[in-house]
């Protein structure tokens, strides 16, 4: 079985600071997930910014409306401004 990589580039007409502020907020996961996925965060009292070790639980319906509990652990966060 081969290993395949799909790479894409997208230009976003905004500053790096504004984009980072948006994507580093767990609340925006629902905003960037297509509506048909039925994405709902079930974790309570989440920090306003992602950090290493953060656990986020959500329900998602990727297939035929079936709801699944999905748990994500953020293992790394690298702010591109600090490199």
Secondary structure as the mmCIF struct_conf table of DSSP 4:
data_model
#
loop_
_struct_conf.conf_type_id
_struct_conf.id
_struct_conf.beg_label_comp_id
_struct_conf.beg_label_asym_id
_struct_conf.beg_label_seq_id
_struct_conf.end_label_comp_id
_struct_conf.end_label_asym_id
_struct_conf.end_label_seq_id
BEND BEND1 UNK A 13 UNK A 14
HELX_RH_AL_P HELX_RH_AL_P1 UNK A 16 UNK A 23
TURN_TY1_P TURN_TY1_P1 UNK A 24 UNK A 24
HELX_RH_3T_P HELX_RH_3T_P1 UNK A 26 UNK A 28
HELX_RH_AL_P HELX_RH_AL_P2 UNK A 29 UNK A 32
BEND BEND2 UNK A 33 UNK A 33
HELX_RH_3T_P HELX_RH_3T_P2 UNK A 35 UNK A 37
STRN STRN1 UNK A 40 UNK A 41
BEND BEND3 UNK A 45 UNK A 45
BEND BEND4 UNK A 48 UNK A 49
TURN_TY1_P TURN_TY1_P2 UNK A 52 UNK A 53
STRN STRN2 UNK A 55 UNK A 63
TURN_TY1_P TURN_TY1_P3 UNK A 64 UNK A 65
STRN STRN3 UNK A 66 UNK A 73
HELX_RH_3T_P HELX_RH_3T_P3 UNK A 80 UNK A 82
#
